Each structure stands twice: as structure tokens, then as C-alpha cells.
Amino acid sequence: MSFKIILSLLQVFLKMKTFHEILFLLVVFFTADVKISWANLYPWTDLDGRTLQARFVKLDQKNLTIDVNGQPFDIPINTLSPESKALATMLQAQQKPAKKLYDWTDASGRTIQASFVSSTMQSVTLEVNGKQTTLPLSMFNDASQALAEKLSASKKGILEEKPKEPKASNIAPKVDLEGELDPSKVYPWKNQSSQEVEGKFLDLSKDSLKILINSGRQEVSIPLASLSKQSRSLATKLKALINAEAKENAALVKKRKSMKVPAVKESDLDLEHELSNAQGQSIKAKFIEASDAVVILEMSGKPKPLELSWSSFSDQSVATLEALRRKKAEVDSRKPKISPPKKNRLAYYASGKYKGYHTILEAETYVVAVRSSGNGLDIFVKQEQAGSSIHPLGVPRLGVGFGTYYTDKTDPKRHRNRGRNIKNFNQYPEPSTDRELLELSGTYTNGGTFEYNIELKESGLMFWSKMKDPTGEEWPSRHRIGIAVRGVVADAKNLSLEKVKSAVGDGTFSFNPVSGKTAQVPMDLKWTDVRKKMKVNTNNLVSMELSGKPYDPVKISITSISNRDMRLDMDKAYAKTFPLQGVSLQYFALEERKRQEVPKNKALKIILKPN
């Protein structure tokens, strides 16, 4: 057959994807004048009973790769017969791991990849594509010569090591079906062609056997009909042993749940306990966890946890372990559940007092809670509360949020200010009660990007951020940090003045402007009277302080780290009749062109200190 014809056939081969297409073309190809070596060929049969002979290359979760006259082909596993699937599984298990490849560079800088075989003072022997080649050591650069020396020394050290004592093996080399069997051991499994694979028994169904191979790294299913008679009998006996053990465990579980156990404290979960077996032998170990079948312990000096069955222990030790298991279950039940993140939402506590929040800073007199939206937080003051709307964290007194806005000019007669919404975050940190810096970044729905930063320390909270519009954005965005001072009297309009004054007490807003005098505004004085009588400057502030009865036992100070190029203003558009109804502030860059960032050196700071 001419080279041109062979090349054409190979190009067609590469386009074939199904077993049927490959089989058809192979029939044509094999009738041509091409010499084929039939060594190590295996029969592969599809679900329609058609068979071809080919070498085995590899098996993965989706495809069997075979070699036909030097050309690899992938065949979907689901098109193979059960017998061919079983054959492929066994051949894959028998494959030796590939030798490690190293980069070898000569004095001219040219590099090849090859596995190391051996070296002397003058030469190095390498293996490339299964063929060994000896080359002068002097042709390689210094790094490759050093690598050869290192590998040679390592190999020599391994060869010269004294024979070690044989370690206890988990493999049962011979199968005595009438002797004692252990489901935790690794056994040899044979098919009807006497091909063998070693694996640990997992389960047996009506049609298949499940085992773990490759040192427990891969689970495979073998059709029962393809196994030898002895392997089928072994599987049946191991299944019976596991069923009997499960029945015994069920009885022990029932017994443990009804037994009286010694009293233990939560701190006992961190201690070592003396535990013994029925023969009186004892160990000291720390309880880690337990299932219905086994107990997991940790012993000092042991790198790995120890896993033992409940039946390994004396009745007294079983009672101790059951008490510890119950205590751990009780402690775990108090731990809040976590709701996983979504594209535009962080993970958050789904139960407990922190429900709905992502990051928590809890001090003696207040709680700071970052929202799962990631764009802000709430500050609660721990005060005595009455009524049905009590929050477990305290009384909400302040909210802080990052905001990005743009002017929607769709209607030329009526422009609207709208907010940019978060599309997704670049990373999703886990919820935490022990985090000092929360760094978030992501993308807005218009393709713009953002970075939000919150420092959470008892010495003070700091906020800085920036955003960037995508190239060609029609309506440019503006960024700012908003502060919402919550109202301190619910339904103030419908309460008598006496009740309002009682709730507010000596509550005061203190405004400290960049220019002008600091003014202390009583919370029960109307804003119209404040502006007439006190002439308070609520714009371009250095700081604003919240104090008095509504905030006891803390004072809250809202401060601009730097007044240069930045503004801290009270938003008069949201001011109500009385200060006690709450106010809003905005922190932003003074120049329009800089209103996409609040730099760290000009961050907003909030301090909560004792009143």
C-alpha cells in the first residue's frame, strides 16, 4: 500500500469517534498490504457483539485507548461489553507507573526530556521512549551534570541500603475460602481467563463486584459473570461477613444509645483518656469522633489517628467513649450552619445569633457584622431590649456600605441616579469571627471592577475602596461610602413628647466641621430649629460623634483620616424632622474625576469607645 493511501486512511481514522466507525475502517485497513505484529493483542467486543484485536494502552473514566498498528484510538467505555470493560480494568491495574522524566540540557542550551538510568564519571545513560542511550557526561551543562551526580548518588544509596524487616502487609497473598477472611484486606481477583487484579472488597450486587484498586485510589466495578468461580465465592463470603458485622453493629448502637454514661464536660474533648480492651490492655488517647462502626482516637507521638471498632473496647471504655461522642454531638449542634456562596453573595452563617452575616467582630459592648452581600456592615450596641423585635446581637445603631452609582440618561427629560449591582466576586472567603482584614474584589453587572476593604479591629474600623468602569462605558460611575445612622425611637411621630424625651435622654450628635466650631445637637430638637438657632455646619466634616443614652455604653466616632481632597457630608435629602429619626452621611472624593476611589491613606474610620 502506498504512503499516500496510508496517510489518507490515518487522517480518516483521526476523525472517527465511535466504536462502529473505527471497526468499519479497521476491516478495510487490515485487508490491505500492511504487516501487523499480533503480540500482546486483546479481543475488544462492543455491545452488538462485534470484536476487534488491538493492544491495550490505557483506561480512564470515559474512554478505553487502544493501539492499532501504532495508531491510538479512544473508544467510549459505555459502548463496550461487560467482559471487555472488566478486561480493561484489570489491564489498567497491572500497568506499571511511568518513569519520572527530567530535563537534560547540553552545553549549547538544547533540552530533551528523559528518564535517568545510571551514570559514571564519564557518561550518563538515559531512557527516551523506552530506548536506553549512553551519552558523554561532558556534552551536558553544569546543571545537568549535577543532576546526574545527584540521581546516581540517590540510586546508589537505595541499592546499598541494608535489607529492612518486612512490614506487615495488608495483602492476603493466598485465598483460603475455608479459612478466616477479613473484608479489610486486599485480595486477588481473577476472571475466567485467569487474568488477575488485586483490590479491597467494597460491595457485591446481583450483577457486579465493586473493589478498590491502586492502593485505594480508584473504585471499579467488575461484571460478576466475568469472574472465576473462586472469586465469585470469595465475594459472596466477604459480603456475608460485612452483613453480619453490620447486624452486630446495629445491636451495639441500640445498646449504646440506651446505656448510662459518665458525666463529661466540653473540656474533656481536649483531654487524653485511659481506655482498655476486654483483655485489660490499656492506652491513653484523645477522642476525635465516632461513627456507628468505629471510634477515631489520637495518641501522643502517633502521626495518624487510630481507627478502632467499638467491639475493641471494654464495657467501661465503651461507656466513656459514648459519653464523649454525645458531648461532641451536643457541641457540634451549637455550631452555626454555613450557607454556601453564590455568584453575587458571600457564604454566611445560616443559624445562630450571627445568622445572615459573613464576618463578625464581637466586643464586650458591641458587635460589627459584615453582610453576606459583601458591600457593607451593621453595628449593634449591646443594650437591654424590650419587645418582639429583639435582635440577638443587640440594637442596630449604624450601617456602613460601599456604593457605586451612575446617572441613567435613557429618558433625556428625566435623568435617574442608579446603583451598580455586583455580578460576582473574584474570591469567596469563608465566614469568620476572627478576621481583622476583609478584602473583596469582583465585577459589576456592567463589566466594571471593584475592590472593597474593611479592617475590623477593636481599636477601630477602617474602610477604603476603588472601582473602574469598563472601556467605552456610556454612563460613567461614581463611588462613595455611605453611613446610615439609624433612628433611635420607633414610630416617633405617634409618641408623646414625654415618651420621646425619655427614650432619647441625653442623646447627642456632635458635628466637627473642617471650618467652623464643633456643635452638639440634641437629638430631640427639630432640624429646622437646629439650623435657625445653632447655625450648625453639617458639611465638610472632620468627624461626627454619636453619644448619650441611645448609644450607651459606647460612643461612636465617624472620622475622615484625611480631609485633603475628601468630603464627609451629611445628606440633607434624607434628613427627617428630628435627629432622633436618623441621618445619612456620605464620604467621597472632592474632585469628580477622582470619584472612583477612596484611597487607604484617606480611609473612613469608625471608632467605638466606652462612653
QUIPE-V509073 format. One record per backbone hydrogen bond with DSSP energy under -0.5 kcal/mol. CO is the residue of the C=O (numbers start at 1). NH is the residue of the N-H. Records with the same first field share a line. If there is no record, write none. Layout:
CO: NH + NH
//
This chain:
2: 6
3: 7
4: 8
5: 9
6: 10
7: 11
8: 12
9: 13
10: 14
11: 15
12: 15 + 16
13: 16
18: 22
19: 23
20: 24
21: 25
22: 26
23: 27
24: 28
25: 29
26: 30
27: 31
28: 31
29: 32
32: 34
36: 38
38: 41
40: 56
42: 54
44: 52
45: 81
46: 49
50: 46
52: 44
54: 42
55: 67
58: 65
62: 77
63: 60
64: 66 + 75
65: 57 + 58
66: 73
67: 55 + 69
68: 71
70: 72
71: 68
73: 66
75: 64
76: 79
77: 80
79: 47
81: 85
82: 86
83: 87
84: 88
85: 89
86: 90
87: 91
88: 92
89: 93
90: 94
91: 95
92: 95
102: 114
104: 112
105: 141
106: 109
110: 106
112: 104
114: 102
115: 127
118: 125
122: 137 + 138
123: 120
124: 126 + 135
125: 117 + 118
126: 133
127: 115
128: 131
131: 128
133: 126 + 135
135: 124
136: 139
137: 140
139: 107
141: 145
142: 146
143: 147
144: 148
145: 149
146: 150
147: 151
148: 152
149: 153
150: 154
151: 155
152: 156
153: 157
154: 158
155: 159
156: 160
157: 161
158: 161
170: 186
171: 173
174: 176
175: 177
176: 179
182: 185
185: 201
186: 172
187: 199
189: 197
190: 228
191: 194
195: 191
197: 189
199: 187
200: 212
203: 210
207: 224
208: 205
209: 222
210: 202 + 203
211: 220
212: 200
213: 217 + 218
214: 217
218: 213
220: 211
222: 209
223: 226
224: 227
226: 192
228: 232
229: 233
230: 234
231: 235
232: 236
233: 237
234: 238
235: 239
236: 240
237: 241
238: 242
239: 243
240: 244
241: 245
242: 246
243: 247
244: 248
245: 249
246: 250
247: 251
248: 252
249: 253
250: 254
251: 255
252: 256
253: 257
254: 258
255: 259
256: 259
265: 268
266: 269
267: 270
268: 271
271: 287
273: 275 + 285
275: 283
276: 314
277: 280
281: 277
283: 275 + 285
285: 273
286: 298
289: 296
293: 310
294: 291
295: 297 + 308
296: 288 + 289
297: 306
298: 286
299: 302
301: 303
306: 297 + 308
308: 295
309: 312
310: 313
314: 318
315: 319
316: 320
317: 321
318: 322
319: 323
320: 324
321: 325
322: 326
323: 327
324: 328
325: 329
326: 330
327: 331
328: 332
329: 333
330: 334
331: 334 + 335
332: 335
337: 350 + 351
339: 348
342: 345
343: 425
345: 342
348: 339
349: 356
352: 355
354: 357
356: 372
357: 349
358: 432
359: 370
361: 363 + 368
365: 382
366: 363
367: 380
368: 361
369: 378
370: 358 + 359
371: 374
372: 346
375: 402
376: 371
377: 400
378: 369 + 380
379: 397 + 398
380: 367
381: 383 + 395
387: 390
391: 394
394: 396
395: 381
397: 486
398: 379
399: 484
400: 377
401: 482
403: 480
404: 420
405: 478
406: 408 + 418
407: 409
408: 416
410: 412
411: 414
416: 408 + 418
418: 406
421: 445
424: 443
432: 360
436: 456
437: 439
438: 440 + 454
440: 452
441: 426 + 427
442: 450
443: 423 + 424
444: 447
448: 444
449: 468
450: 442
451: 466
452: 440
453: 464
454: 438 + 456
455: 457 + 462
457: 460
460: 457
461: 606
462: 455
463: 604
464: 453
465: 598
466: 451
468: 449
470: 473
474: 476
476: 407
478: 405
480: 403 + 482
481: 587
482: 401
483: 485 + 585
484: 399 + 486
485: 583
489: 492
491: 494
492: 495
496: 500
497: 501
498: 502
499: 503
500: 504
501: 505
504: 507 + 550
507: 523
508: 510 + 547
509: 511 + 521
510: 512 + 545
511: 513 + 519
512: 542 + 543
519: 511 + 521
520: 522
521: 509
522: 525
523: 580
525: 579
526: 530
527: 531
528: 532
529: 533
530: 534 + 535
536: 538
538: 570
540: 514
542: 560
543: 512
544: 558
545: 510
546: 556
547: 508
548: 551 + 552
549: 552
551: 554
553: 611
555: 557 + 609
556: 546 + 558
557: 559 + 607
558: 544
559: 561 + 605
563: 566
565: 590
567: 569 + 588
568: 541
569: 586
570: 572
571: 574
572: 575
577: 527
578: 581
579: 582
580: 488 + 489
582: 576
583: 485
584: 571
585: 483
586: 569
587: 481
588: 567
591: 594
592: 595
594: 596 + 597
595: 479
596: 467
598: 465
599: 602
600: 603
603: 561
604: 463
605: 559
606: 461
607: 557 + 609
609: 555
//
